[in-house]
C-alpha cells in the first residue's frame, strides 16, 4: 500500500468535519441542557449492560476512570443514572439507569437510528454495503 497524500488527508479531514456537523446528534429535544458526548455513550452502555461498573465503562471507551466518575456524577445529578452498592461487595459500584435515564437512552437510540438511516438513504444499496465495509475496516 502507498502512503496517503497530503491532499487526500486534507480532503478526508474536510469530509469528516462536514459529516460531523451535518449529522451531529442533538438531544435538546429531551429538555434541559444537552448531554456531553461521553454522557450519551455511558447512557447507551449502561442501558445495554445494567449493573456494570465504572471501570468496565472506562475500559470499554478507553478513557480514565476519573472521566467516567465525572460523567456519572453529572448523569446522577440529572436523575438519569444511579450508583448501587451490591450487597455481596459493598466496595463495588454498579451503575443502572433510572426510569428517566431509560427513557432518555431509548430516545437517543431512536435518534441514532434515524440519523444512520438518513446517512445510508443517500447511498445506493451497493454503496451502502461498500461504505459499511470500509468504515468497519477503518474501525
Secondary structure, 3 states (H helix, E strand, C coil): CCCCCHHHHHHHHHHHHHHHHHCCCCCHHHCCCCCCHHHHHHHHHHHHCCCCCHHHHHHHHCCCHHHHHHHHHHHHHCCCEEEECCCCCCCCCEEEECHHHHHHHHHHHHHHHHHHHHHHHCCCHHHHHHHHHHHHHHC
